[in-house]
Amino acid sequence: MDQKIKIRIAERDYVMNAPTPKDEERIRLAANVINRKISGYNTKFPGRSMVDILAFVALNESISSITLSEKLNMAMEEATGLHRDIENYIENIEK
């Protein structure tokens, strides 16, 4: 059963549903990461609107997500290649 939790992002409170304790942990961690990035951008770009700051945070997180996805795809391709190499090696041993 979902547990309702309250998180705070950019000085606003939000009620979220957390289906599991692990989901609650992820939501709270994500909120903390976002708030730290907001704080960093506020320091780096004083006087910017919260909309601008949130746009910077969203862009930064999207770039990180895309980069990690690309790295994961490359690792999966490498693992598939290694698996194929191992299968070929085993086939040649059996001959």
Phi and psi restraints in degrees (range 20) as a CNS / XPLOR table:
assign (resid 1 and name C) (resid 2 and name N)
       (resid 2 and name CA) (resid 2 and name C) 1.0 -65.1 20.0 2
assign (resid 2 and name N) (resid 2 and name CA)
       (resid 2 and name C) (resid 3 and name N) 1.0 141.2 20.0 2
assign (resid 2 and name C) (resid 3 and name N)
       (resid 3 and name CA) (resid 3 and name C) 1.0 -108.0 20.0 2
assign (resid 3 and name N) (resid 3 and name CA)
       (resid 3 and name C) (resid 4 and name N) 1.0 132.0 20.0 2
assign (resid 3 and name C) (resid 4 and name N)
       (resid 4 and name CA) (resid 4 and name C) 1.0 -83.8 20.0 2
assign (resid 4 and name N) (resid 4 and name CA)
       (resid 4 and name C) (resid 5 and name N) 1.0 128.3 20.0 2
assign (resid 4 and name C) (resid 5 and name N)
       (resid 5 and name CA) (resid 5 and name C) 1.0 -126.0 20.0 2
assign (resid 5 and name N) (resid 5 and name CA)
       (resid 5 and name C) (resid 6 and name N) 1.0 155.4 20.0 2
assign (resid 5 and name C) (resid 6 and name N)
       (resid 6 and name CA) (resid 6 and name C) 1.0 -111.5 20.0 2
assign (resid 6 and name N) (resid 6 and name CA)
       (resid 6 and name C) (resid 7 and name N) 1.0 128.6 20.0 2
assign (resid 6 and name C) (resid 7 and name N)
       (resid 7 and name CA) (resid 7 and name C) 1.0 -122.7 20.0 2
assign (resid 7 and name N) (resid 7 and name CA)
       (resid 7 and name C) (resid 8 and name N) 1.0 161.8 20.0 2
assign (resid 7 and name C) (resid 8 and name N)
       (resid 8 and name CA) (resid 8 and name C) 1.0 -123.6 20.0 2
assign (resid 8 and name N) (resid 8 and name CA)
       (resid 8 and name C) (resid 9 and name N) 1.0 123.8 20.0 2
assign (resid 8 and name C) (resid 9 and name N)
       (resid 9 and name CA) (resid 9 and name C) 1.0 -130.5 20.0 2
assign (resid 9 and name N) (resid 9 and name CA)
       (resid 9 and name C) (resid 10 and name N) 1.0 127.7 20.0 2
assign (resid 9 and name C) (resid 10 and name N)
       (resid 10 and name CA) (resid 10 and name C) 1.0 52.1 20.0 2
assign (resid 10 and name N) (resid 10 and name CA)
       (resid 10 and name C) (resid 11 and name N) 1.0 45.5 20.0 2
assign (resid 10 and name C) (resid 11 and name N)
       (resid 11 and name CA) (resid 11 and name C) 1.0 64.4 20.0 2
assign (resid 11 and name N) (resid 11 and name CA)
       (resid 11 and name C) (resid 12 and name N) 1.0 22.4 20.0 2
assign (resid 11 and name C) (resid 12 and name N)
       (resid 12 and name CA) (resid 12 and name C) 1.0 -125.3 20.0 2
assign (resid 12 and name N) (resid 12 and name CA)
       (resid 12 and name C) (resid 13 and name N) 1.0 141.8 20.0 2
assign (resid 12 and name C) (resid 13 and name N)
       (resid 13 and name CA) (resid 13 and name C) 1.0 -93.6 20.0 2
assign (resid 13 and name N) (resid 13 and name CA)
       (resid 13 and name C) (resid 14 and name N) 1.0 141.0 20.0 2
assign (resid 13 and name C) (resid 14 and name N)
       (resid 14 and name CA) (resid 14 and name C) 1.0 -133.6 20.0 2
assign (resid 14 and name N) (resid 14 and name CA)
       (resid 14 and name C) (resid 15 and name N) 1.0 139.1 20.0 2
assign (resid 14 and name C) (resid 15 and name N)
       (resid 15 and name CA) (resid 15 and name C) 1.0 -98.1 20.0 2
assign (resid 15 and name N) (resid 15 and name CA)
       (resid 15 and name C) (resid 16 and name N) 1.0 128.2 20.0 2
assign (resid 15 and name C) (resid 16 and name N)
       (resid 16 and name CA) (resid 16 and name C) 1.0 -123.9 20.0 2
assign (resid 16 and name N) (resid 16 and name CA)
       (resid 16 and name C) (resid 17 and name N) 1.0 155.3 20.0 2
assign (resid 16 and name C) (resid 17 and name N)
       (resid 17 and name CA) (resid 17 and name C) 1.0 -96.4 20.0 2
assign (resid 17 and name N) (resid 17 and name CA)
       (resid 17 and name C) (resid 18 and name N) 1.0 129.6 20.0 2
assign (resid 17 and name C) (resid 18 and name N)
       (resid 18 and name CA) (resid 18 and name C) 1.0 -119.1 20.0 2
assign (resid 18 and name N) (resid 18 and name CA)
       (resid 18 and name C) (resid 19 and name N) 1.0 103.2 20.0 2
assign (resid 18 and name C) (resid 19 and name N)
       (resid 19 and name CA) (resid 19 and name C) 1.0 -62.4 20.0 2
assign (resid 19 and name N) (resid 19 and name CA)
       (resid 19 and name C) (resid 20 and name N) 1.0 -32.0 20.0 2
assign (resid 19 and name C) (resid 20 and name N)
       (resid 20 and name CA) (resid 20 and name C) 1.0 -135.5 20.0 2
assign (resid 20 and name N) (resid 20 and name CA)
       (resid 20 and name C) (resid 21 and name N) 1.0 162.6 20.0 2
assign (resid 20 and name C) (resid 21 and name N)
       (resid 21 and name CA) (resid 21 and name C) 1.0 -58.6 20.0 2
assign (resid 21 and name N) (resid 21 and name CA)
       (resid 21 and name C) (resid 22 and name N) 1.0 -35.1 20.0 2
assign (resid 21 and name C) (resid 22 and name N)
       (resid 22 and name CA) (resid 22 and name C) 1.0 -65.3 20.0 2
assign (resid 22 and name N) (resid 22 and name CA)
       (resid 22 and name C) (resid 23 and name N) 1.0 -39.0 20.0 2
assign (resid 22 and name C) (resid 23 and name N)
       (resid 23 and name CA) (resid 23 and name C) 1.0 -64.5 20.0 2
assign (resid 23 and name N) (resid 23 and name CA)
       (resid 23 and name C) (resid 24 and name N) 1.0 -40.6 20.0 2
assign (resid 23 and name C) (resid 24 and name N)
       (resid 24 and name CA) (resid 24 and name C) 1.0 -60.3 20.0 2
assign (resid 24 and name N) (resid 24 and name CA)
       (resid 24 and name C) (resid 25 and name N) 1.0 -43.7 20.0 2
assign (resid 24 and name C) (resid 25 and name N)
       (resid 25 and name CA) (resid 25 and name C) 1.0 -60.6 20.0 2
assign (resid 25 and name N) (resid 25 and name CA)
       (resid 25 and name C) (resid 26 and name N) 1.0 -43.8 20.0 2
assign (resid 25 and name C) (resid 26 and name N)
       (resid 26 and name CA) (resid 26 and name C) 1.0 -63.9 20.0 2
assign (resid 26 and name N) (resid 26 and name CA)
       (resid 26 and name C) (resid 27 and name N) 1.0 -44.3 20.0 2
assign (resid 26 and name C) (resid 27 and name N)
       (resid 27 and name CA) (resid 27 and name C) 1.0 -61.6 20.0 2
assign (resid 27 and name N) (resid 27 and name CA)
       (resid 27 and name C) (resid 28 and name N) 1.0 -46.3 20.0 2
assign (resid 27 and name C) (resid 28 and name N)
       (resid 28 and name CA) (resid 28 and name C) 1.0 -65.4 20.0 2
assign (resid 28 and name N) (resid 28 and name CA)
       (resid 28 and name C) (resid 29 and name N) 1.0 -40.1 20.0 2
assign (resid 28 and name C) (resid 29 and name N)
       (resid 29 and name CA) (resid 29 and name C) 1.0 -63.5 20.0 2
assign (resid 29 and name N) (resid 29 and name CA)
       (resid 29 and name C) (resid 30 and name N) 1.0 -44.9 20.0 2
assign (resid 29 and name C) (resid 30 and name N)
       (resid 30 and name CA) (resid 30 and name C) 1.0 -61.0 20.0 2
assign (resid 30 and name N) (resid 30 and name CA)
       (resid 30 and name C) (resid 31 and name N) 1.0 -43.2 20.0 2
assign (resid 30 and name C) (resid 31 and name N)
       (resid 31 and name CA) (resid 31 and name C) 1.0 -61.2 20.0 2
assign (resid 31 and name N) (resid 31 and name CA)
       (resid 31 and name C) (resid 32 and name N) 1.0 -41.7 20.0 2
assign (resid 31 and name C) (resid 32 and name N)
       (resid 32 and name CA) (resid 32 and name C) 1.0 -63.9 20.0 2
assign (resid 32 and name N) (resid 32 and name CA)
       (resid 32 and name C) (resid 33 and name N) 1.0 -42.4 20.0 2
assign (resid 32 and name C) (resid 33 and name N)
       (resid 33 and name CA) (resid 33 and name C) 1.0 -61.9 20.0 2
assign (resid 33 and name N) (resid 33 and name CA)
       (resid 33 and name C) (resid 34 and name N) 1.0 -46.4 20.0 2
assign (resid 33 and name C) (resid 34 and name N)
       (resid 34 and name CA) (resid 34 and name C) 1.0 -60.1 20.0 2
assign (resid 34 and name N) (resid 34 and name CA)
       (resid 34 and name C) (resid 35 and name N) 1.0 -46.3 20.0 2
assign (resid 34 and name C) (resid 35 and name N)
       (resid 35 and name CA) (resid 35 and name C) 1.0 -63.9 20.0 2
assign (resid 35 and name N) (resid 35 and name CA)
       (resid 35 and name C) (resid 36 and name N) 1.0 -37.3 20.0 2
assign (resid 35 and name C) (resid 36 and name N)
       (resid 36 and name CA) (resid 36 and name C) 1.0 -65.1 20.0 2
assign (resid 36 and name N) (resid 36 and name CA)
       (resid 36 and name C) (resid 37 and name N) 1.0 -41.3 20.0 2
assign (resid 36 and name C) (resid 37 and name N)
       (resid 37 and name CA) (resid 37 and name C) 1.0 -66.7 20.0 2
assign (resid 37 and name N) (resid 37 and name CA)
       (resid 37 and name C) (resid 38 and name N) 1.0 -39.7 20.0 2
assign (resid 37 and name C) (resid 38 and name N)
       (resid 38 and name CA) (resid 38 and name C) 1.0 -58.6 20.0 2
assign (resid 38 and name N) (resid 38 and name CA)
       (resid 38 and name C) (resid 39 and name N) 1.0 -46.5 20.0 2
assign (resid 38 and name C) (resid 39 and name N)
       (resid 39 and name CA) (resid 39 and name C) 1.0 -59.9 20.0 2
assign (resid 39 and name N) (resid 39 and name CA)
       (resid 39 and name C) (resid 40 and name N) 1.0 -43.4 20.0 2
assign (resid 39 and name C) (resid 40 and name N)
       (resid 40 and name CA) (resid 40 and name C) 1.0 -62.3 20.0 2
assign (resid 40 and name N) (resid 40 and name CA)
       (resid 40 and name C) (resid 41 and name N) 1.0 -45.0 20.0 2
assign (resid 40 and name C) (resid 41 and name N)
       (resid 41 and name CA) (resid 41 and name C) 1.0 -68.6 20.0 2
assign (resid 41 and name N) (resid 41 and name CA)
       (resid 41 and name C) (resid 42 and name N) 1.0 -34.8 20.0 2
assign (resid 41 and name C) (resid 42 and name N)
       (resid 42 and name CA) (resid 42 and name C) 1.0 -61.4 20.0 2
assign (resid 42 and name N) (resid 42 and name CA)
       (resid 42 and name C) (resid 43 and name N) 1.0 -38.3 20.0 2
assign (resid 42 and name C) (resid 43 and name N)
       (resid 43 and name CA) (resid 43 and name C) 1.0 -70.4 20.0 2
assign (resid 43 and name N) (resid 43 and name CA)
       (resid 43 and name C) (resid 44 and name N) 1.0 -42.9 20.0 2
assign (resid 43 and name C) (resid 44 and name N)
       (resid 44 and name CA) (resid 44 and name C) 1.0 -72.6 20.0 2
assign (resid 44 and name N) (resid 44 and name CA)
       (resid 44 and name C) (resid 45 and name N) 1.0 -35.4 20.0 2
assign (resid 44 and name C) (resid 45 and name N)
       (resid 45 and name CA) (resid 45 and name C) 1.0 -126.9 20.0 2
assign (resid 45 and name N) (resid 45 and name CA)
       (resid 45 and name C) (resid 46 and name N) 1.0 69.9 20.0 2
assign (resid 45 and name C) (resid 46 and name N)
       (resid 46 and name CA) (resid 46 and name C) 1.0 -62.7 20.0 2
assign (resid 46 and name N) (resid 46 and name CA)
       (resid 46 and name C) (resid 47 and name N) 1.0 143.9 20.0 2
assign (resid 46 and name C) (resid 47 and name N)
       (resid 47 and name CA) (resid 47 and name C) 1.0 90.0 20.0 2
assign (resid 47 and name N) (resid 47 and name CA)
       (resid 47 and name C) (resid 48 and name N) 1.0 -8.9 20.0 2
assign (resid 47 and name C) (resid 48 and name N)
       (resid 48 and name CA) (resid 48 and name C) 1.0 -72.9 20.0 2
assign (resid 48 and name N) (resid 48 and name CA)
       (resid 48 and name C) (resid 49 and name N) 1.0 151.4 20.0 2
assign (resid 48 and name C) (resid 49 and name N)
       (resid 49 and name CA) (resid 49 and name C) 1.0 -72.2 20.0 2
assign (resid 49 and name N) (resid 49 and name CA)
       (resid 49 and name C) (resid 50 and name N) 1.0 159.2 20.0 2
assign (resid 49 and name C) (resid 50 and name N)
       (resid 50 and name CA) (resid 50 and name C) 1.0 -63.1 20.0 2
assign (resid 50 and name N) (resid 50 and name CA)
       (resid 50 and name C) (resid 51 and name N) 1.0 -31.8 20.0 2
assign (resid 50 and name C) (resid 51 and name N)
       (resid 51 and name CA) (resid 51 and name C) 1.0 -61.8 20.0 2
assign (resid 51 and name N) (resid 51 and name CA)
       (resid 51 and name C) (resid 52 and name N) 1.0 -45.0 20.0 2
assign (resid 51 and name C) (resid 52 and name N)
       (resid 52 and name CA) (resid 52 and name C) 1.0 -62.6 20.0 2
assign (resid 52 and name N) (resid 52 and name CA)
       (resid 52 and name C) (resid 53 and name N) 1.0 -45.2 20.0 2
assign (resid 52 and name C) (resid 53 and name N)
       (resid 53 and name CA) (resid 53 and name C) 1.0 -60.9 20.0 2
assign (resid 53 and name N) (resid 53 and name CA)
       (resid 53 and name C) (resid 54 and name N) 1.0 -45.9 20.0 2
assign (resid 53 and name C) (resid 54 and name N)
       (resid 54 and name CA) (resid 54 and name C) 1.0 -64.6 20.0 2
assign (resid 54 and name N) (resid 54 and name CA)
       (resid 54 and name C) (resid 55 and name N) 1.0 -34.3 20.0 2
assign (resid 54 and name C) (resid 55 and name N)
       (resid 55 and name CA) (resid 55 and name C) 1.0 -64.3 20.0 2
assign (resid 55 and name N) (resid 55 and name CA)
       (resid 55 and name C) (resid 56 and name N) 1.0 -42.1 20.0 2
assign (resid 55 and name C) (resid 56 and name N)
       (resid 56 and name CA) (resid 56 and name C) 1.0 -60.7 20.0 2
assign (resid 56 and name N) (resid 56 and name CA)
       (resid 56 and name C) (resid 57 and name N) 1.0 -44.7 20.0 2
assign (resid 56 and name C) (resid 57 and name N)
       (resid 57 and name CA) (resid 57 and name C) 1.0 -62.5 20.0 2
assign (resid 57 and name N) (resid 57 and name CA)
       (resid 57 and name C) (resid 58 and name N) 1.0 -46.5 20.0 2
assign (resid 57 and name C) (resid 58 and name N)
       (resid 58 and name CA) (resid 58 and name C) 1.0 -62.1 20.0 2
assign (resid 58 and name N) (resid 58 and name CA)
       (resid 58 and name C) (resid 59 and name N) 1.0 -43.1 20.0 2
assign (resid 58 and name C) (resid 59 and name N)
       (resid 59 and name CA) (resid 59 and name C) 1.0 -63.2 20.0 2
assign (resid 59 and name N) (resid 59 and name CA)
       (resid 59 and name C) (resid 60 and name N) 1.0 -45.6 20.0 2
assign (resid 59 and name C) (resid 60 and name N)
       (resid 60 and name CA) (resid 60 and name C) 1.0 -60.3 20.0 2
assign (resid 60 and name N) (resid 60 and name CA)
       (resid 60 and name C) (resid 61 and name N) 1.0 -44.6 20.0 2
assign (resid 60 and name C) (resid 61 and name N)
       (resid 61 and name CA) (resid 61 and name C) 1.0 -67.5 20.0 2
assign (resid 61 and name N) (resid 61 and name CA)
       (resid 61 and name C) (resid 62 and name N) 1.0 -36.8 20.0 2
assign (resid 61 and name C) (resid 62 and name N)
       (resid 62 and name CA) (resid 62 and name C) 1.0 -66.6 20.0 2
assign (resid 62 and name N) (resid 62 and name CA)
       (resid 62 and name C) (resid 63 and name N) 1.0 -41.9 20.0 2
assign (resid 62 and name C) (resid 63 and name N)
       (resid 63 and name CA) (resid 63 and name C) 1.0 -61.3 20.0 2
assign (resid 63 and name N) (resid 63 and name CA)
       (resid 63 and name C) (resid 64 and name N) 1.0 -44.2 20.0 2
assign (resid 63 and name C) (resid 64 and name N)
       (resid 64 and name CA) (resid 64 and name C) 1.0 -62.0 20.0 2
assign (resid 64 and name N) (resid 64 and name CA)
       (resid 64 and name C) (resid 65 and name N) 1.0 -42.3 20.0 2
assign (resid 64 and name C) (resid 65 and name N)
       (resid 65 and name CA) (resid 65 and name C) 1.0 -64.0 20.0 2
assign (resid 65 and name N) (resid 65 and name CA)
       (resid 65 and name C) (resid 66 and name N) 1.0 -44.5 20.0 2
assign (resid 65 and name C) (resid 66 and name N)
       (resid 66 and name CA) (resid 66 and name C) 1.0 -63.7 20.0 2
assign (resid 66 and name N) (resid 66 and name CA)
       (resid 66 and name C) (resid 67 and name N) 1.0 -43.7 20.0 2
assign (resid 66 and name C) (resid 67 and name N)
       (resid 67 and name CA) (resid 67 and name C) 1.0 -61.2 20.0 2
assign (resid 67 and name N) (resid 67 and name CA)
       (resid 67 and name C) (resid 68 and name N) 1.0 -45.6 20.0 2
assign (resid 67 and name C) (resid 68 and name N)
       (resid 68 and name CA) (resid 68 and name C) 1.0 -63.8 20.0 2
assign (resid 68 and name N) (resid 68 and name CA)
       (resid 68 and name C) (resid 69 and name N) 1.0 -38.5 20.0 2
assign (resid 68 and name C) (resid 69 and name N)
       (resid 69 and name CA) (resid 69 and name C) 1.0 -63.5 20.0 2
assign (resid 69 and name N) (resid 69 and name CA)
       (resid 69 and name C) (resid 70 and name N) 1.0 -42.6 20.0 2
assign (resid 69 and name C) (resid 70 and name N)
       (resid 70 and name CA) (resid 70 and name C) 1.0 -63.1 20.0 2
assign (resid 70 and name N) (resid 70 and name CA)
       (resid 70 and name C) (resid 71 and name N) 1.0 -43.4 20.0 2
assign (resid 70 and name C) (resid 71 and name N)
       (resid 71 and name CA) (resid 71 and name C) 1.0 -64.2 20.0 2
assign (resid 71 and name N) (resid 71 and name CA)
       (resid 71 and name C) (resid 72 and name N) 1.0 -39.8 20.0 2
assign (resid 71 and name C) (resid 72 and name N)
       (resid 72 and name CA) (resid 72 and name C) 1.0 -63.6 20.0 2
assign (resid 72 and name N) (resid 72 and name CA)
       (resid 72 and name C) (resid 73 and name N) 1.0 -44.6 20.0 2
assign (resid 72 and name C) (resid 73 and name N)
       (resid 73 and name CA) (resid 73 and name C) 1.0 -60.6 20.0 2
assign (resid 73 and name N) (resid 73 and name CA)
       (resid 73 and name C) (resid 74 and name N) 1.0 -41.9 20.0 2
assign (resid 73 and name C) (resid 74 and name N)
       (resid 74 and name CA) (resid 74 and name C) 1.0 -64.1 20.0 2
assign (resid 74 and name N) (resid 74 and name CA)
       (resid 74 and name C) (resid 75 and name N) 1.0 -41.5 20.0 2
assign (resid 74 and name C) (resid 75 and name N)
       (resid 75 and name CA) (resid 75 and name C) 1.0 -64.9 20.0 2
assign (resid 75 and name N) (resid 75 and name CA)
       (resid 75 and name C) (resid 76 and name N) 1.0 -39.2 20.0 2
assign (resid 75 and name C) (resid 76 and name N)
       (resid 76 and name CA) (resid 76 and name C) 1.0 -66.4 20.0 2
assign (resid 76 and name N) (resid 76 and name CA)
       (resid 76 and name C) (resid 77 and name N) 1.0 -40.3 20.0 2
assign (resid 76 and name C) (resid 77 and name N)
       (resid 77 and name CA) (resid 77 and name C) 1.0 -63.5 20.0 2
assign (resid 77 and name N) (resid 77 and name CA)
       (resid 77 and name C) (resid 78 and name N) 1.0 -41.9 20.0 2
assign (resid 77 and name C) (resid 78 and name N)
       (resid 78 and name CA) (resid 78 and name C) 1.0 -64.6 20.0 2
assign (resid 78 and name N) (resid 78 and name CA)
       (resid 78 and name C) (resid 79 and name N) 1.0 -42.1 20.0 2
assign (resid 78 and name C) (resid 79 and name N)
       (resid 79 and name CA) (resid 79 and name C) 1.0 -63.4 20.0 2
assign (resid 79 and name N) (resid 79 and name CA)
       (resid 79 and name C) (resid 80 and name N) 1.0 -40.2 20.0 2
assign (resid 79 and name C) (resid 80 and name N)
       (resid 80 and name CA) (resid 80 and name C) 1.0 -63.0 20.0 2
assign (resid 80 and name N) (resid 80 and name CA)
       (resid 80 and name C) (resid 81 and name N) 1.0 -43.0 20.0 2
assign (resid 80 and name C) (resid 81 and name N)
       (resid 81 and name CA) (resid 81 and name C) 1.0 -62.5 20.0 2
assign (resid 81 and name N) (resid 81 and name CA)
       (resid 81 and name C) (resid 82 and name N) 1.0 -43.1 20.0 2
assign (resid 81 and name C) (resid 82 and name N)
       (resid 82 and name CA) (resid 82 and name C) 1.0 -65.2 20.0 2
assign (resid 82 and name N) (resid 82 and name CA)
       (resid 82 and name C) (resid 83 and name N) 1.0 -38.6 20.0 2
assign (resid 82 and name C) (resid 83 and name N)
       (resid 83 and name CA) (resid 83 and name C) 1.0 -61.9 20.0 2
assign (resid 83 and name N) (resid 83 and name CA)
       (resid 83 and name C) (resid 84 and name N) 1.0 -43.8 20.0 2
assign (resid 83 and name C) (resid 84 and name N)
       (resid 84 and name CA) (resid 84 and name C) 1.0 -62.1 20.0 2
assign (resid 84 and name N) (resid 84 and name CA)
       (resid 84 and name C) (resid 85 and name N) 1.0 -43.7 20.0 2
assign (resid 84 and name C) (resid 85 and name N)
       (resid 85 and name CA) (resid 85 and name C) 1.0 -60.5 20.0 2
assign (resid 85 and name N) (resid 85 and name CA)
       (resid 85 and name C) (resid 86 and name N) 1.0 -42.7 20.0 2
assign (resid 85 and name C) (resid 86 and name N)
       (resid 86 and name CA) (resid 86 and name C) 1.0 -64.6 20.0 2
assign (resid 86 and name N) (resid 86 and name CA)
       (resid 86 and name C) (resid 87 and name N) 1.0 -44.0 20.0 2
assign (resid 86 and name C) (resid 87 and name N)
       (resid 87 and name CA) (resid 87 and name C) 1.0 -61.3 20.0 2
assign (resid 87 and name N) (resid 87 and name CA)
       (resid 87 and name C) (resid 88 and name N) 1.0 -42.9 20.0 2
assign (resid 87 and name C) (resid 88 and name N)
       (resid 88 and name CA) (resid 88 and name C) 1.0 -62.8 20.0 2
assign (resid 88 and name N) (resid 88 and name CA)
       (resid 88 and name C) (resid 89 and name N) 1.0 -41.4 20.0 2
assign (resid 88 and name C) (resid 89 and name N)
       (resid 89 and name CA) (resid 89 and name C) 1.0 -62.2 20.0 2
assign (resid 89 and name N) (resid 89 and name CA)
       (resid 89 and name C) (resid 90 and name N) 1.0 -46.1 20.0 2
assign (resid 89 and name C) (resid 90 and name N)
       (resid 90 and name CA) (resid 90 and name C) 1.0 -63.9 20.0 2
assign (resid 90 and name N) (resid 90 and name CA)
       (resid 90 and name C) (resid 91 and name N) 1.0 -40.5 20.0 2
assign (resid 90 and name C) (resid 91 and name N)
       (resid 91 and name CA) (resid 91 and name C) 1.0 -61.5 20.0 2
assign (resid 91 and name N) (resid 91 and name CA)
       (resid 91 and name C) (resid 92 and name N) 1.0 -39.2 20.0 2
assign (resid 91 and name C) (resid 92 and name N)
       (resid 92 and name CA) (resid 92 and name C) 1.0 -71.8 20.0 2
assign (resid 92 and name N) (resid 92 and name CA)
       (resid 92 and name C) (resid 93 and name N) 1.0 -31.0 20.0 2
assign (resid 92 and name C) (resid 93 and name N)
       (resid 93 and name CA) (resid 93 and name C) 1.0 -67.0 20.0 2
assign (resid 93 and name N) (resid 93 and name CA)
       (resid 93 and name C) (resid 94 and name N) 1.0 -38.4 20.0 2
assign (resid 93 and name C) (resid 94 and name N)
       (resid 94 and name CA) (resid 94 and name C) 1.0 -72.1 20.0 2
assign (resid 94 and name N) (resid 94 and name CA)
       (resid 94 and name C) (resid 95 and name N) 1.0 -17.7 20.0 2
